[in-house]
Amino acid sequence: MRCPYCGNQDTQVKDSRPTEDYNSIRRRRVCSGCGGRFTTFERVQLRDIMVAKKSGRKVPFDREKLARSINTALRKREVDAERVERLISGVVRRLESLGESEVTSETIGHLVMDGLKELDDVAFVRFASVYKNFSRADDFKAFLSTLNEADEPPADESET
């Protein structure tokens, strides 16, 4: 593993342990060149997944890109890093469990929105604004009004 500080390829594992959800191994490493310490994660990958973009282009699924977009939506929000990691791992597991070698970017977007809705309302709206390509303030109003309608319990007809 290459050191992120100096680029040296001679690094040693000092500690290994499973993550809280047992879906990956957390390794603490130290560089023999500069002495820098860093953490890596090792995860199981069941299959290679291709993402079909709206433009028709197909690209390999990138877990790090997924993590960046989720973390961008969560920027300056008080959400535990372990919960974020569980969300990311959950989305990846759900994609892999679909059994398809190709998924649409829309499918990924829906899975992320479902997860963010449970995790943090503000991050959910932030992600939706990019995912649904909001261009005006009215787009936010319309989206929030559909959320409010979905959250309201149905009217009890016996009271009318």
Secondary structure, 3 states (H helix, E strand, C coil): CCCCCCCCCCEEEEEEEECCCCCEEEEEEEECCCCCEEEEEEECCCCCCEEECCCCCEEECCHHHHHHHHHHHCCCCCCCHHHHHHHHHHHHHHHHHCCCCEEEHHHHHHHHHHHHHHHCHHHHHHHHHHHCCCCCHHHHHHHHHHHHHHHCCCCCHHHC
